[in-house]
Amino acid sequence: MGCVSTAAHVGGSQVLGIIPTALAEGNFVGKTVGKELRVPTIQDRISKMLDNSDAFITLPCGIGTLEEIFQIASWAQLNIHHKPIGLLNIDGFFNKLLSFLDQAEEENFIPYSARQIFISASTAEEMVDKLEDFVYKPDLVAVQIDWLKGNSSKKRKMDLSLHL
C-alpha cells in the first residue's frame, strides 16, 4: 500500500489512508502519505473507504484485502452501493479468482449483477478505461431495497480522474 499511495501522492492525487487504530499504533503499517484517518475497527475502515471512494482497485494481495473486497462486493449485491471493484490482474494473479466467480455465476450461486461488479485488467491504463466505461446493472430483487432512505447525502457522482 505504501508504494502505491506514495506514487499517487507524488503524481498529484489526493491520498487518504484509512487505518484501524490498533494497526497504526502497533506499527504494522508504514508512515501515511497524505491525510490519515484512524478508525476503531476493520468494519469502520471498510465503511469509510466506501464513503470516500468512487471505485476500488485491488492489486495482488493477501487474505485481509480479499476479505475487504468481498465485503464491498456483498454490499454492492445488496444495492448499498454501485461502485466497481477493479482487480489489477498483474501476471494473471487473479485468474483463478475470476474463474471461481465465473463458475459461481454459471452455477447460479451469485447473480450476474454481483459478478459484473468485478472488473479485471492487466495494466493500470486498461483499468482506468474499464472503470470509466463501467455501468452498474443492479439485481432486480436487491434494487427494491432502499438503504439510503432519508439520507440522500450518501449519493455521490463518480470521479475517475487519474493523476500519475
Short mmCIF file of the C-alpha atoms (twelve columns), coordinates in Angstrom:
data_MODEL
# 
_entry.id   MODEL 
# 
loop_
_atom_site.group_PDB 
_atom_site.id 
_atom_site.type_symbol 
_atom_site.label_atom_id 
_atom_site.label_alt_id 
_atom_site.label_comp_id 
_atom_site.label_asym_id 
_atom_site.label_seq_id 
_atom_site.Cartn_x 
_atom_site.Cartn_y 
_atom_site.Cartn_z 
_atom_site.pdbx_PDB_model_num 
ATOM 1   C CA . MET A 1   0.000   0.000   0.000   1 
ATOM 2   C CA . GLY A 2   2.813   2.373   0.818   1 
ATOM 3   C CA . CYS A 3   4.365   2.346   -2.659  1 
ATOM 4   C CA . VAL A 4   1.018   2.899   -4.372  1 
ATOM 5   C CA . SER A 5   -0.038  5.734   -2.076  1 
ATOM 6   C CA . THR A 6   3.383   7.403   -2.382  1 
ATOM 7   C CA . ALA A 7   3.278   7.221   -6.204  1 
ATOM 8   C CA . ALA A 8   -0.273  8.589   -6.270  1 
ATOM 9   C CA . HIS A 9   0.658   11.409  -3.886  1 
ATOM 10  C CA . VAL A 10  3.802   12.342  -5.830  1 
ATOM 11  C CA . GLY A 11  1.687   12.333  -9.012  1 
ATOM 12  C CA . GLY A 12  -0.627  14.955  -7.543  1 
ATOM 13  C CA . SER A 13  -3.519  12.783  -6.372  1 
ATOM 14  C CA . GLN A 14  -5.211  13.132  -3.035  1 
ATOM 15  C CA . VAL A 15  -4.365  10.231  -0.739  1 
ATOM 16  C CA . LEU A 16  -6.450  9.219   2.260   1 
ATOM 17  C CA . GLY A 17  -5.124  6.430   4.461   1 
ATOM 18  C CA . ILE A 18  -7.942  4.846   6.488   1 
ATOM 19  C CA . ILE A 19  -6.298  2.801   9.207   1 
ATOM 20  C CA . PRO A 20  -7.633  0.953   12.245  1 
ATOM 21  C CA . THR A 21  -6.056  2.481   15.340  1 
ATOM 22  C CA . ALA A 22  -4.669  -0.869  16.523  1 
ATOM 23  C CA . LEU A 23  -2.700  -1.271  13.282  1 
ATOM 24  C CA . ALA A 24  -1.477  2.324   13.299  1 
ATOM 25  C CA . GLU A 25  -0.354  2.225   16.926  1 
ATOM 26  C CA . GLY A 26  1.066   -1.272  16.614  1 
ATOM 27  C CA . ASN A 27  3.443   -0.036  13.922  1 
ATOM 28  C CA . PHE A 28  2.089   -2.620  11.457  1 
ATOM 29  C CA . VAL A 29  1.793   -0.067  8.674   1 
ATOM 30  C CA . GLY A 30  4.332   2.419   7.411   1 
ATOM 31  C CA . LYS A 31  4.134   6.171   7.517   1 
ATOM 32  C CA . THR A 32  0.953   7.517   5.948   1 
ATOM 33  C CA . VAL A 33  1.356   9.717   2.888   1 
ATOM 34  C CA . GLY A 34  -1.333  12.367  2.567   1 
ATOM 35  C CA . LYS A 35  -4.201  12.508  5.013   1 
ATOM 36  C CA . GLU A 36  -4.658  9.800   7.662   1 
ATOM 37  C CA . LEU A 37  -7.987  8.833   9.171   1 
ATOM 38  C CA . ARG A 38  -7.870  6.449   12.131  1 
ATOM 39  C CA . VAL A 39  -10.915 4.313   12.813  1 
ATOM 40  C CA . PRO A 40  -11.702 1.849   15.621  1 
ATOM 41  C CA . THR A 41  -12.249 -1.339  13.570  1 
ATOM 42  C CA . ILE A 42  -11.784 -3.012  10.209  1 
ATOM 43  C CA . GLN A 43  -15.555 -2.700  9.621   1 
ATOM 44  C CA . ASP A 44  -15.267 1.058   10.189  1 
ATOM 45  C CA . ARG A 45  -12.351 1.111   7.721   1 
ATOM 46  C CA . ILE A 46  -14.456 -0.587  5.047   1 
ATOM 47  C CA . SER A 47  -17.372 1.749   5.695   1 
ATOM 48  C CA . LYS A 48  -15.152 4.849   5.475   1 
ATOM 49  C CA . MET A 49  -13.488 3.536   2.313   1 
ATOM 50  C CA . LEU A 50  -16.938 3.149   0.795   1 
ATOM 51  C CA . ASP A 51  -17.875 6.714   1.811   1 
ATOM 52  C CA . ASN A 52  -14.653 8.172   0.373   1 
ATOM 53  C CA . SER A 53  -14.183 6.157   -2.829  1 
ATOM 54  C CA . ASP A 54  -15.620 6.230   -6.319  1 
ATOM 55  C CA . ALA A 55  -14.249 2.776   -7.184  1 
ATOM 56  C CA . PHE A 56  -11.919 0.169   -5.719  1 
ATOM 57  C CA . ILE A 57  -8.744  -1.144  -7.329  1 
ATOM 58  C CA . THR A 58  -7.098  -4.204  -5.854  1 
ATOM 59  C CA . LEU A 59  -3.533  -5.197  -6.574  1 
ATOM 60  C CA . PRO A 60  -2.199  -8.711  -5.912  1 
ATOM 61  C CA . CYS A 61  -2.882  -9.111  -2.227  1 
ATOM 62  C CA . GLY A 62  -3.385  -11.263 0.823   1 
ATOM 63  C CA . ILE A 63  -6.368  -12.561 2.728   1 
ATOM 64  C CA . GLY A 64  -7.171  -9.280  4.517   1 
ATOM 65  C CA . THR A 65  -7.598  -7.340  1.299   1 
ATOM 66  C CA . LEU A 66  -9.636  -10.154 -0.232  1 
ATOM 67  C CA . GLU A 67  -11.920 -10.086 2.804   1 
ATOM 68  C CA . GLU A 68  -12.428 -6.341  2.368   1 
ATOM 69  C CA . ILE A 69  -13.095 -6.679  -1.364  1 
ATOM 70  C CA . PHE A 70  -15.695 -9.409  -0.833  1 
ATOM 71  C CA . GLN A 71  -17.366 -7.344  1.886   1 
ATOM 72  C CA . ILE A 72  -17.588 -4.432  -0.543  1 
ATOM 73  C CA . ALA A 73  -18.873 -6.785  -3.271  1 
ATOM 74  C CA . SER A 74  -21.578 -8.174  -0.993  1 
ATOM 75  C CA . TRP A 75  -22.701 -4.610  -0.221  1 
ATOM 76  C CA . ALA A 76  -22.944 -3.952  -3.960  1 
ATOM 77  C CA . GLN A 77  -25.042 -7.104  -4.354  1 
ATOM 78  C CA . LEU A 78  -27.353 -5.769  -1.624  1 
ATOM 79  C CA . ASN A 79  -27.663 -2.465  -3.534  1 
ATOM 80  C CA . ILE A 80  -25.854 -0.489  -0.829  1 
ATOM 81  C CA . HIS A 81  -23.549 0.982   -3.477  1 
ATOM 82  C CA . HIS A 82  -22.880 0.795   -7.217  1 
ATOM 83  C CA . LYS A 83  -19.101 1.182   -7.247  1 
ATOM 84  C CA . PRO A 84  -16.947 -1.124  -9.353  1 
ATOM 85  C CA . ILE A 85  -14.171 -3.285  -7.944  1 
ATOM 86  C CA . GLY A 86  -11.112 -3.424  -10.148 1 
ATOM 87  C CA . LEU A 87  -8.762  -6.384  -9.930  1 
ATOM 88  C CA . LEU A 88  -5.403  -5.347  -11.362 1 
ATOM 89  C CA . ASN A 89  -4.552  -8.775  -12.716 1 
ATOM 90  C CA . ILE A 90  -0.770  -8.457  -12.913 1 
ATOM 91  C CA . ASP A 91  0.809   -11.604 -14.388 1 
ATOM 92  C CA . GLY A 92  -2.547  -13.391 -14.089 1 
ATOM 93  C CA . PHE A 93  -2.578  -13.200 -10.270 1 
ATOM 94  C CA . PHE A 94  -6.397  -13.104 -10.119 1 
ATOM 95  C CA . ASN A 95  -7.092  -15.622 -12.924 1 
ATOM 96  C CA . LYS A 96  -8.250  -18.396 -10.588 1 
ATOM 97  C CA . LEU A 97  -10.362 -15.999 -8.526  1 
ATOM 98  C CA . LEU A 98  -12.021 -14.709 -11.703 1 
ATOM 99  C CA . SER A 99  -12.633 -18.300 -12.851 1 
ATOM 100 C CA . PHE A 100 -14.213 -19.051 -9.475  1 
ATOM 101 C CA . LEU A 101 -16.507 -16.018 -9.802  1 
ATOM 102 C CA . ASP A 102 -17.461 -17.074 -13.344 1 
ATOM 103 C CA . GLN A 103 -18.270 -20.589 -12.131 1 
ATOM 104 C CA . ALA A 104 -20.275 -19.251 -9.171  1 
ATOM 105 C CA . GLU A 105 -22.354 -17.182 -11.605 1 
ATOM 106 C CA . GLU A 106 -22.752 -20.041 -14.093 1 
ATOM 107 C CA . GLU A 107 -23.990 -22.317 -11.303 1 
ATOM 108 C CA . ASN A 108 -26.354 -19.609 -10.002 1 
ATOM 109 C CA . PHE A 109 -24.626 -19.077 -6.656  1 
ATOM 110 C CA . ILE A 110 -24.215 -15.394 -7.440  1 
ATOM 111 C CA . PRO A 111 -26.318 -13.237 -9.775  1 
ATOM 112 C CA . TYR A 112 -24.909 -11.572 -12.887 1 
ATOM 113 C CA . SER A 113 -25.050 -8.198  -11.125 1 
ATOM 114 C CA . ALA A 114 -22.689 -9.475  -8.412  1 
ATOM 115 C CA . ARG A 115 -20.245 -10.883 -10.959 1 
ATOM 116 C CA . GLN A 116 -20.173 -7.802  -13.180 1 
ATOM 117 C CA . ILE A 117 -19.115 -5.560  -10.274 1 
ATOM 118 C CA . PHE A 118 -15.627 -7.136  -10.607 1 
ATOM 119 C CA . ILE A 119 -13.561 -5.637  -13.412 1 
ATOM 120 C CA . SER A 120 -10.254 -7.162  -14.430 1 
ATOM 121 C CA . ALA A 121 -7.376  -5.544  -16.309 1 
ATOM 122 C CA . SER A 122 -3.688  -6.316  -16.675 1 
ATOM 123 C CA . THR A 123 -2.493  -2.676  -16.775 1 
ATOM 124 C CA . ALA A 124 -3.390  0.488   -14.899 1 
ATOM 125 C CA . GLU A 125 -4.313  2.260   -18.142 1 
ATOM 126 C CA . GLU A 126 -6.697  -0.532  -19.159 1 
ATOM 127 C CA . MET A 127 -8.187  -0.487  -15.654 1 
ATOM 128 C CA . VAL A 128 -8.920  3.248   -15.798 1 
ATOM 129 C CA . ASP A 129 -10.569 2.816   -19.210 1 
ATOM 130 C CA . LYS A 130 -12.763 -0.023  -17.928 1 
ATOM 131 C CA . LEU A 131 -13.709 1.893   -14.785 1 
ATOM 132 C CA . GLU A 132 -14.699 4.915   -16.871 1 
ATOM 133 C CA . ASP A 133 -16.904 2.669   -19.047 1 
ATOM 134 C CA . PHE A 134 -18.455 0.804   -16.104 1 
ATOM 135 C CA . VAL A 135 -22.247 0.836   -15.899 1 
ATOM 136 C CA . TYR A 136 -23.817 -0.864  -12.910 1 
ATOM 137 C CA . LYS A 137 -26.603 -3.329  -13.714 1 
ATOM 138 C CA . PRO A 138 -28.496 -3.906  -10.455 1 
ATOM 139 C CA . ASP A 139 -30.022 -7.144  -9.273  1 
ATOM 140 C CA . LEU A 140 -33.771 -6.810  -9.793  1 
ATOM 141 C CA . VAL A 141 -34.522 -8.084  -6.286  1 
ATOM 142 C CA . ALA A 142 -31.897 -6.047  -4.434  1 
ATOM 143 C CA . VAL A 143 -32.841 -2.841  -6.244  1 
ATOM 144 C CA . GLN A 144 -36.047 -2.813  -4.216  1 
ATOM 145 C CA . ILE A 145 -34.037 -2.282  -1.013  1 
ATOM 146 C CA . ASP A 146 -33.660 1.422   -0.154  1 
ATOM 147 C CA . TRP A 147 -30.618 1.659   2.131   1 
ATOM 148 C CA . LEU A 148 -30.332 5.427   1.669   1 
ATOM 149 C CA . LYS A 149 -33.909 6.301   2.531   1 
ATOM 150 C CA . GLY A 150 -33.828 9.642   4.310   1 
ATOM 151 C CA . ASN A 151 -30.081 10.029  3.718   1 
ATOM 152 C CA . SER A 152 -29.601 11.356  0.185   1 
ATOM 153 C CA . SER A 153 -26.216 12.859  1.144   1 
ATOM 154 C CA . LYS A 154 -24.651 9.403   0.587   1 
ATOM 155 C CA . LYS A 155 -25.272 9.541   -3.177  1 
ATOM 156 C CA . ARG A 156 -22.135 10.686  -4.985  1 
ATOM 157 C CA . LYS A 157 -21.001 11.304  -8.536  1 
ATOM 158 C CA . MET A 158 -18.144 9.068   -9.646  1 
ATOM 159 C CA . ASP A 159 -14.847 10.843  -10.357 1 
ATOM 160 C CA . LEU A 160 -12.333 8.580   -12.069 1 
ATOM 161 C CA . SER A 161 -9.686  11.139  -12.956 1 
ATOM 162 C CA . LEU A 162 -6.177  9.696   -12.646 1 
ATOM 163 C CA . HIS A 163 -3.171  11.791  -11.740 1 
ATOM 164 C CA . LEU A 164 0.138   9.993   -12.347 1 
# 
